[in-house]
Amino acid sequence: MVEYSSHDWRKYTDDAIVKNDNGTMKVNESVVVFTDPKDLRTYEVDVSRLIRVFVNNRDGHKRSVK
């Protein structure tokens, strides 16, 4: 395992994978590229960061996230 700093969320996603019909990819080696429909800017976000946001939102809003 790679040594991550204490604030680096990738340490929690080291064994996570992204699945699709063609196989799997390592989360820590993957990014999502998308266009924000509100400002029409293109963003590139690490998948591990998206997982962190999901976990934080789920824990902070237990009643609203299913």
C-alpha positions as CSV (number, residue, x, y, z in Angstrom):
1,M,0.0,0.0,0.0
2,V,1.1,3.5,-0.8
3,E,1.8,5.8,2.2
4,Y,-0.9,8.5,2.4
5,S,-0.9,11.6,4.6
6,S,-3.3,11.8,7.4
7,H,-5.7,14.1,5.5
8,D,-5.6,12.2,2.2
9,W,-9.0,10.4,1.7
10,R,-7.3,8.0,-0.8
11,K,-6.1,5.9,2.2
12,Y,-9.7,4.8,2.7
13,T,-10.3,4.0,-0.9
14,D,-7.1,2.0,-1.7
15,D,-9.1,-1.2,-2.2
16,A,-12.1,0.3,-3.9
17,I,-12.9,-0.3,-7.6
18,V,-15.0,1.2,-10.3
19,K,-17.1,-1.4,-12.1
20,N,-18.6,-1.4,-15.6
21,D,-19.5,-3.9,-18.2
22,N,-15.9,-4.1,-19.4
23,G,-14.3,-4.9,-16.1
24,T,-12.9,-2.9,-13.2
25,M,-10.6,0.0,-12.5
26,K,-8.9,1.2,-9.3
27,V,-10.7,4.2,-7.7
28,N,-7.4,5.9,-6.8
29,E,-6.4,5.9,-10.5
30,S,-9.7,7.2,-11.8
31,V,-11.3,10.6,-12.3
32,V,-14.7,11.8,-13.4
33,V,-14.8,14.5,-16.1
34,F,-18.1,16.3,-16.4
35,T,-19.8,19.6,-17.4
36,D,-21.7,21.4,-14.7
37,P,-25.1,22.2,-16.1
38,K,-25.3,25.4,-14.0
39,D,-22.1,27.1,-15.1
40,L,-21.3,25.0,-18.1
41,R,-17.7,24.6,-16.9
42,T,-15.9,21.3,-17.3
43,Y,-14.6,19.7,-14.1
44,E,-12.3,16.8,-13.3
45,V,-12.8,15.2,-9.9
46,D,-11.0,12.2,-8.3
47,V,-13.4,9.3,-7.7
48,S,-12.0,9.0,-4.1
49,R,-13.2,12.6,-3.5
50,L,-16.7,11.8,-4.7
51,I,-16.7,8.9,-2.2
52,R,-15.6,11.2,0.6
53,V,-18.4,13.7,-0.2
54,F,-21.0,10.9,-0.3
55,V,-19.9,9.5,3.1
56,N,-19.9,13.0,4.6
57,N,-23.3,13.8,3.2
58,R,-24.8,10.5,4.3
59,D,-23.5,10.8,7.8
60,G,-24.6,14.4,8.1
61,H,-28.0,13.9,6.6
62,K,-29.1,10.4,7.7
63,R,-32.8,11.1,7.1
64,S,-32.5,12.5,3.6
65,V,-30.1,10.1,2.0
66,K,-31.3,6.6,1.1
